[in-house]
Amino acid sequence: MKKVIYLDTETTGLSHVTHEVISIGGIIELDDVVVQEIELYMRPDFPVSKKSIETHGITIEQMMLYPPRRDIYHMFIEILNGYIDRYDPNDKFTVIGYNIKFDMDHLGSFFISQNDIYMRSWFGEDIDVLGIARYYRYMDKLKVDNLKLSSVAEHFAIELTAHNALSDIRATRQIFKRFCGILRGAV
């Protein structure tokens, strides 16, 4: 069975060392069928950069109303455990996202902040849709001025509320499916 999780995070800043995840958006697919969407918000423990608030629009007051990080960690683990046997080396999600290294670095720091160094127990290979977009633009199959998620989504007429984790990942999934269609010659 093919198990895929599309993941996006919103954070309190750009550095996974000094900033935190405040939102996780995800879509879980089993054999190309969406079985669950994830939208989790958590209260940060550390200072929030002004730039991050300008980017995602979540105020500090809103963030302070979110559940504690530990509660969200347990909720997220419970979701993952519903699909993956973390002890089976052959049972892992393929992770797909837009600039996925950013999200996985932040998610890794989130797990470590919860005294869990085994994040990869649920996740296998990563596929970066931004990298695919770079390739298609290089091959003149994607005509965009820049490779921001919003620009690529607009190119494909995909609805997006930028910097909302669930909206971002829904758009990322649709873009990925379009690129797969182009590769197969279907689009």
N, C-alpha and C positions, 0 to 999 in steps of 0.2 A: 504494500500500500504506500502510495506517495503522500507524505505528510509535509505540508508547507505552512509556515506562519509568516505573514507579512507584518513587519514591525516598524513602528515609528515612535519616537519619544519627543516630548517637549521638556526643556530643561531650564534651569535658572541661569545658565550661561554656557559658553562654548567649551570650557575645559572640564573633562570628565574627572579631573583630579580635584578641582576646587568648586565645581558646581554639581547640582543634583538633578535627577529626573523628577519632574512634577506630574507628568502625564505619560501613560503608555497607551498607544492605540495599536490594535492588532486585528488581523483576520486569519482564522484558521481554516485551511482547506484540507480535505482528505480526498485523494483521487480527483482533484479539480472541482470538488463540490464544497462550497462554503458551509461550514458547520457551526461557526461561532465568530462573533465580533467581540472585541475587547475594548473597553474604554475605562481606564482607571486613572484616578487623580489622587495625589498624595501631598501632604503638607511637607514643605522643605524644612530642614533643620539648620541650614546655613544661609548666609546672606544671598540675596537675589540681585543680579545685575540689572541696572536700568535698561540696558539694551535688550535683555531677554523679555522684559515686560513690554517694551515697544514692539518686539517681534511677535509674541504670541498673544498679547493683550490680556493676560491673566494678571489681575492686580494682586498685590501682597495680601490685601484683605480677603480676597477670594481664596488664595492659597491657604491662609490660616484656618479656613473652614473645612479644608479637605481632611480626610482621615489620616492618622499617623502612618508613616512609611512602613512600619512593621506589619500593620494590618493589611496594607496593600501587597506587601511582599508575600504574605501567607495566601491571600486571594489569588495572586498571580501563579504561585506554585501549585495551588489546587487546580487551577485551570490547566496548566501544563501537564500535571499528573493525570488528568483525565484523558490524555491522548498519547503520552509518551511514558515508557518504562525507563526511567532515568538510568537504571542499572544495566540495560541492554545496549551494548555498543552499536548495534545495528538499528536501533529504534530512536531516531532523532528527527527533529524538524529541519527541513531546509528553510533557511531564513532569507526572506527577500525584503529589501527596502531601498529607499532612495538615499544614497550616501550612507550606506548601512554601517560602515565602520564607526561613524559618529554615534549612531544609536547603540551599537553593540558595546562600544567603549563605555558609554554612560550607563548602560544596563549592567555591564560587568561591575562598575563601581557601586551601583545600587546593590547588587548581590553581596559584594564584599562588605558594604556598610551594614548588612544584615548578618555578618559573620558566615557567609556562604561563598566558598571559593569554587563551587562546582556548577556554575551557570551553564557550562557547556555540556552538562549531563543531559540537557533537553535539546540542545541545538547542535546541528551538524554544520554543513556547508552554508556559506553566505553567498547570495547573489545580489550584486549592486546594480540597480536599475539605472543609476546615474552613469555607471561605466558603460552600460549598453547604449544609453543616450549619446554619450561621447562618441562611441563607435559609429552609430547611425548618422550623427552630424558629420563626422569625418568622411563618411561614405556618401555624403550629400543626399541622404534619405530623410533627414530631419532638418527642416529650415526654421531655425530659431536664433534670436539674437544672443541668448545666453542659455545656460542649462539649468536654471532654477526650476524647481518642480512646477511652479506656477506657469512658467513659459512653456514647458513641455506639455503640461495638461491643457493649456490654451490651444496649442498646436493641434491636439487631438480632439478639441471641443469637449473636454472632460471637466465636469463641475468640481470646483475646489474651494474650500474655505481655508486658505493657507495658514499654516502654523496652528492647526488644530490636529492633534495626533491621529484621530480616527478619520477625519476628512483627508488628511495627507496620505494615509495609508490606503484608503479606498481609491484615491486617484493613482497612487503608485501601482496598485494592483491592476487597474485598468490600463495604465501605460504599459506595464509589463506584458499584459495579454495582447496589446496591440503590437508590441515588438515581436512577440512570439508569432503572431499572425503574419507579420511582414517576413519573418524568417521562413515561415512555411509557404510564403507566397499567397496567403489568403487575403491579405489586405493590400 
